[in-house]
Amino acid sequence: MAYLDHVINYLGAITIEGLFLPFEEDLDAITRAEPAVRDLGRKLVQAIHEKPGNVQQKAIIRDNQLFFQSIIRENKTTRPEEYQRWVRMGWISEIR
């Protein structure tokens, strides 16, 4: 789960707690897990509406944005379409 959280943060999104369900030989595991799955679904909907503020994850995301801002700025003349897309999305301030 830590790897998936890292990838999701790298892409600019905040993660919430997850659920791991090993099936192996236990075919009834999914039935027993239904309450936990429903609870996680409620938490996901709540997170979408409330946009939680995980400080540590936001710092990771911001560091990634700053890193990529420097790359985008360095390549402004060779890749103007990417530069303008970042400006439009508000991820980078236009330098004059």
C-alpha positions as CSV (number, residue, x, y, z in Angstrom):
1,M,0.0,0.0,0.0
2,A,2.9,2.4,0.7
3,Y,4.1,2.1,-2.9
4,L,0.6,2.9,-4.3
5,D,0.3,5.9,-1.9
6,H,3.6,7.2,-3.1
7,V,2.6,6.9,-6.7
8,I,-0.7,8.6,-6.1
9,N,1.0,11.5,-4.2
10,Y,3.5,11.7,-7.0
11,L,0.6,12.3,-9.4
12,G,-0.7,15.1,-7.1
13,A,-3.5,13.4,-5.1
14,I,-4.0,12.8,-1.4
15,T,-4.6,9.2,-0.3
16,I,-6.7,7.9,2.6
17,E,-6.4,4.7,4.5
18,G,-6.7,1.5,2.5
19,L,-7.9,-2.1,2.9
20,F,-6.0,-5.3,2.3
21,L,-7.9,-8.5,1.9
22,P,-6.0,-11.7,1.4
23,F,-8.2,-14.4,-0.1
24,E,-5.9,-17.4,-0.3
25,E,-8.0,-20.5,0.6
26,D,-10.7,-18.4,2.4
27,L,-13.5,-17.8,0.0
28,D,-15.7,-16.3,2.7
29,A,-13.2,-13.5,3.5
30,I,-14.9,-11.1,1.1
31,T,-18.2,-11.7,2.8
32,R,-16.8,-11.1,6.2
33,A,-15.0,-7.9,5.0
34,E,-18.2,-6.3,3.6
35,P,-18.7,-4.0,6.6
36,A,-15.1,-2.8,6.4
37,V,-15.4,-2.3,2.6
38,R,-18.6,-0.3,3.0
39,D,-17.0,1.8,5.7
40,L,-14.0,2.5,3.5
41,G,-16.4,3.5,0.7
42,R,-18.1,6.0,3.0
43,K,-14.7,7.4,3.9
44,L,-13.7,7.7,0.3
45,V,-16.9,9.7,-0.6
46,Q,-16.4,11.9,2.5
47,A,-12.7,12.5,1.5
48,I,-13.8,13.5,-2.1
49,H,-16.3,16.1,-0.7
50,E,-14.2,17.4,2.2
51,K,-10.7,17.2,0.5
52,P,-8.7,16.2,3.6
53,G,-5.5,18.1,4.4
54,N,-2.8,15.6,5.1
55,V,0.1,17.9,5.8
56,Q,2.8,15.3,5.1
57,Q,1.3,14.3,1.8
58,K,0.7,17.9,0.8
59,A,4.4,18.6,1.4
60,I,5.4,15.7,-0.8
61,I,3.1,16.9,-3.5
62,R,4.4,20.5,-3.3
63,D,8.0,19.3,-3.4
64,N,7.2,17.4,-6.6
65,Q,5.5,20.4,-8.1
66,L,8.5,22.6,-7.3
67,F,10.8,20.1,-8.9
68,F,8.8,19.9,-12.1
69,Q,8.3,23.6,-12.2
70,S,12.0,24.0,-12.5
71,I,12.1,21.5,-15.4
72,I,9.1,23.2,-17.1
73,R,10.7,26.6,-16.8
74,E,14.1,25.4,-18.1
75,N,12.3,24.0,-21.2
76,K,9.9,26.9,-21.7
77,T,11.2,27.7,-25.2
78,T,11.6,24.1,-26.4
79,R,8.2,22.9,-25.0
80,P,6.0,26.0,-24.9
81,E,2.7,24.0,-24.9
82,E,3.6,22.2,-21.7
83,Y,4.7,25.5,-20.1
84,Q,1.4,27.1,-21.0
85,R,-0.6,24.1,-19.8
86,W,1.1,24.4,-16.4
87,V,0.3,28.2,-16.3
88,R,-3.3,27.5,-17.2
89,M,-3.6,24.9,-14.5
90,G,-2.2,27.3,-11.9
91,W,0.8,25.0,-11.2
92,I,3.3,27.6,-12.2
93,S,3.4,31.4,-12.3
94,E,4.2,32.9,-15.7
95,I,7.7,34.5,-15.7
96,R,8.1,37.5,-17.9
